[in-house]
Amino acid sequence: MTARWPDPDRAIIDRYVAILDLHSMKSRACYRQVLHDSQDVAERYDALGQEVLIAWLRKSAECWAATTRLHRTRIIDRFLERLVEIGAIEHNPVTALRDVCNIKQCMPIWRALASRDPEQALAELRQPRPFASVLGEMMAEHVGMMRRRGYKYTSQPLLLLRFDRFLQLHPGPEAEPLSAMIDRWAATHVRLLTEKIDGLMLKLREATKANEDMRRLCTVPGVGPVTAGAILAFAPDLRAFKSGRNFAAWLGLVPRQHSTGGKTRLGGVSKMGQTDIRKLLIVGAMSMIRWIVRKGVLPDNWLGSILDRKPRMVAAVALANKMARIIWAMMTREQNYRMA
C-alpha cells in the first residue's frame, strides 16, 4: 500500500501532460481524461493500492472496449512511475504486484486485474522465484561454479530451474531423499506428457474419420493415424512420382548404388529425402515383424523368407520399402488396400 492520491488540486497531471510534448490536441485530451478519471476513483480510497486499480478498470469498462482500456492502462502506469520519480508516492502498485508475481511486464498484471476474479488471476500469474526451493541454494551454487570454470552452461540451468519450480509448487515431506524428489518430478512429467499424447491421438483419430485419404492409408497393415497424417502433411502429391520405387527413393528406402566398371553394386539404404515418414514406416514395419515373431511360426510368403535369411532390421527396411510402394499405388489409383 502507498499513501492517498497526492494531487488534490490536480496540478501534477497538468505538468505531466505538458512535459510529454504531445503533438496532437486529441492526445493531450485523451491523457487528461484517463488521468483525471483514475484520480476520481483514487480519491475515494484511503490508500493507492490494488483496490484502486481494480475499481478504475471496472469503471472504465463502462466507457471503453477491452482493448482500448488495456491500451490506456499504459498511460496510468507511466504516470505512476512519474509520481515515484518525483517522490509523490512511495512505490507504483503495479510494479509491486509485478514483483510479487515475479514477472517482468506490467500488461499481464493489468489483464489479471481486469478479469472477473482478480485474486485468482494474480495467483495463476505468480511464478516461483529462481532457486528458492529446498535444493535451490545448492543448484545455484553449482551453476555459478560451472560458469566460473569457463563453461557456457546455458541449457542445463533451465532444466535445474524447472526442477526447482516443481519442488516449490509441489513440496514433499521433510528430509525427503533426492532420489524421491526426482522420481516425483519424473512421474509428474510422464503423466502430463501422456495426457498430451492421448489428446493428440484423439484429434488424429477424429481427423482420420473425417479425411478419406487418411482412412485409405490406415487400411495398410503397419500404417496408423500418425503415419497417415505424416504422409499427407510432408509428402507432395504422389502423382508427381512416376513409380512406387521413385517414392521409396524419395523416402530414402532404396539401396545406395555403387557402379564401377559396368557393374552395379548395391549397398545399404540411401537415407536420403524425408526422414520423418521413413522412420514411421520402419517403426510400423518393425511392429508387424514383432507380431509375426511372437506367433512363433514364420509365414510362408515373401516376408517370412526374408526373416528366415536376414536380420530383423534389414527385413523391416525391406518391408517399409514395400509399404511405400503400396501407398503410392493406392493413392494414385484411389483404391483401398487389398490383401494379396
N, C-alpha and C positions, 0 to 999 in steps of 0.2 A: 504494500500500500504506500502511496505517496500523498502529500497534503492536498487540501482542497484546491480547486482550479485557481491559479494565481493571478488572473487577469480580470478583475471585476469591471473595470472601465473599458476593456477590450482594446486597449492601445497596443498591446503586443501583437495582436492579429494584424492590425493595420501596418505596423512597422515590418512585420514578417513578409506580408504580401508585397510591400514596397521594395524590399531588398531582393526579392526574387527576380525582379526586372522582367515581368511577364509582358510580352509584346501585345497581346490581344486583350481588349477590354472584356471580352467574354470569358477569357481565362481568369482574369482578376476577379470578376464577379463570381465565377464558379468556386474559386478558392475561398473567397469571403463567405459564401453561402455554406460551404461544407464546414468551415471552421466555426462559424457562428452557431450553426446547428449543433455541432458537437459541444460547444460551450453551454448552450441552453440545456443540454442533457446533463453535463458535468456539474452544473451549479445546483442540481437537485440532490447531490450526494455529498457526504462528508469527506470522502477521500477519492482520489483518482486511481481507480483500480479496474479489475476485470469486469465488475458490475456496470461501470460507466460505459465501457466498450460494447458490452452486450446490449445495453439499453439504446445506445446510439444506432447500432446495427438494426435493431428491431424497429426503431422509429424511421430510419431511412428506407427500410424495406417497403414502407407505405408509399414512398415517392419515386424510388428508382428501381430499375431492374437489377437482378442479382449481379450481372457482370459489371454494370455501372457502379453499383455500390462497392464491390470489391476493388474496382479500379480506384475509387476515391478514398479508399482506406489508406492509400499511399500518401495522400495529402495530409491526413491526420498523423500518420506515422512520422513523416518528416517534420511536421510541426512539433510533435512531442520531443523529437530529438533536438530540435532547436531550443525548446524550453529547458532541456537538460543542459545544453551548452551554456546558456546564459544564467544558469543556476536558479531558474524559476521553480523547477521541480527537482526532486532528488533522483528519480530514475523514470525511464519510459516503461509503462506497464506492459507494453507489447514485447519489449526486449526482455523484461523479467520473465514473462511466460515462455519466451523462446529459450532462455537459459534453463528454465525448469524442464522443458521438454527436450533439451539438448539437440536443437536443430538450428541451422544457420539462417534460414529465411523466415521472413515475417508473414508472408502470404498464407502459408498453411495455418498459422495461428488465427488469422482473420477468418479463414474458411471454417475452422473449428468453432470459433465464437459465433459465427453466423448460422450454425446448424441448429437443429431442433433441441438437441441435448449437448450443450457446450462442454459440460464436465466429462461426459463420455467420450466426446470427440477429442478433447485435450488428453484424456487418459490414453487413447489409442495413438496419439501423436508422440507421447513420451518415449524417448529412446534411452536405453541404459547407457550410463557413462562408460567410456572405454576403460577396460581393465579395472573394474570395480567389484569383481566377484571375489570369492574366497581364494582363487588362484590368480587373480588379476595382477597382484604385485609381482609374483614370480614370472608370469608371462611377459609383463612389461620389461622386467629386468633382463629376461632372455633376449627379447627383441633388441633392446639397447646394446647388449653385449655383442650380438652378432653384427650389428651395424658398426660398432666401434672397431671390430676386427676387419672391416673393409668389405663385408658382403652387402649387396644391394638389399636383399631381404625385403622384397616388396609384396609378393603374393602370400608368403607364409603368415605375416601379421594379420591379413584379412581373415584367414582361417582361424587364427587364435582369437580374433575379435568376435567371430561368430560363436565360437565355443564359450567365450567369456559372457556374451549376451545370453546364451542359453542358460548358463549357470545362474545369472542374475534373475532371469524370468522364471526359472524352474529350480529353485534351491532344494537341495537334498538334505538328508539328516546330517547332524553334526558328526565330524570325524569320518565322513564318507571317503572311502579309498578312491584314488584316481581312476582305477580300472572301472569302478562302478559308475563314476561320472561319465566316462567315455561310452560305456555301454548304454546309459540312459540317453545320451546325445545321439548315438548311432541309431537306437531304436526309434527315437522321435523322427529322425530324418528318413529312415526306411518307411515309417508309417505315412509321412507326408508325401514321399515320392510314390508310394503305392497308390495313394488316393489320387494323385495327379495322373498316374498311368491309367488307372481304372476309368477316370473321367475322359481321358483322350481315347481310350479304346471304345468307350460307349459312343463317343462322337463319330469315330471311324465306322462303327457298325451301322449307325444311323445313315452316314453318308453312303455306305455300301448299298443299303436298301434303296436309297434314292437315286443312285447312279447306275445306269445299265452296264457301262463298261467295267465298273468295279465288280458288279455281280458276275459278269462274264469271266473276269480274271480270277475270281475266287473259286471258280469251278475247277481250276488246275490244281492237282494234288501238290501240296507244299507251298501254295500261294495263299496268304491270308489278307485281311484288310490292310495291314501295314505295307506289305509288299505291293499290293494292288495300288494303293494310294501313292506310293513312291514312283511306280511306273508311270502313272498318269501325271504326276507332278513334275518329274525330272526328265522323262523321255520325250523326244519330239514325236510328231505324227509317225507311226510305224510304217505308213505307206511310203515314207521317204527312203526306206531301206529296200534294196532290190530283192533281198532274200533274208531268210532267217539267220543264215550264217553272218551276214553283214551286221544284223542287230546284235548277235552274240559277240562279234568282234568289237562293236562299239562299247559293249559292256566289259570287254577285256577277258572274255571266257574262252578264247580260241588259243591254240598253241602258237608260241612265237616261232617263226620260221628262220632258219639259218641256211641259206642257199650258197653253195660253193661248188665250182666245177660241174655245174649242171645237176647236182644232187640237192634235193630238198630234205633238210633235217629239221624235225620238229622238236622244240624244247618245251619248257613249261608255259603256262598261260601268260599272255602278254600283260595282264593287269592294267591295260590302258582304258581310257574312257570313264564311264560313270561308275564311281566306286560304291555309292550307297545301294543302288539296285543290285550290283554284283554281289555284295555282301549278303543282302537279304535273300537272294536266290540261293546262295550257297548254304545259308542257315536253314532255309526251307528244305533244301535237298538233304542236308545232314539229318534233319528231324525225320524225314522219310526213311533214311538208311537206318537210323537208330530203331525205328519202329519195326523194320524188317528183321534186323539182327535180333531184336528182343523176342521175336516169334520163334527163333531158333532154326528155321528152315529157309534157305535162300530160294527165292522164286526161280522158276525155270524160264527166265527171259533175259533180255539184254542187261538189265541192272544186276541180276543175280550172277551172270557170268563175269561182270566187271568186279563185283565184290569178291568173287572167288579168286581173282587173279591180282587185284590191285589193293593198295591201302584205302581205307575209308575216305580220307580227304580227297584222294585222286578221283574216287568214284563220285564223291559229292560234287566236285567241279564238273565232271563229265555230265552228271545229271542236271546240274544248273544250266549247262550249255544246251542240253536238250530242252529244258523248260523254257529257255529264252526263245528257241526256235518255235516251240509250240505256241508261245504267247504271240509271236509275230504272225503266225498263220491264223490264229483265232481272231486277232484284232483287225488284220487286213481283210479277212473274209467275213467278219462279223458273225462268227459262229461260236457256240459254246464248246467246251472241251468234251470230246467223246473218247471213252476208254477203248483202247485197241483190243 
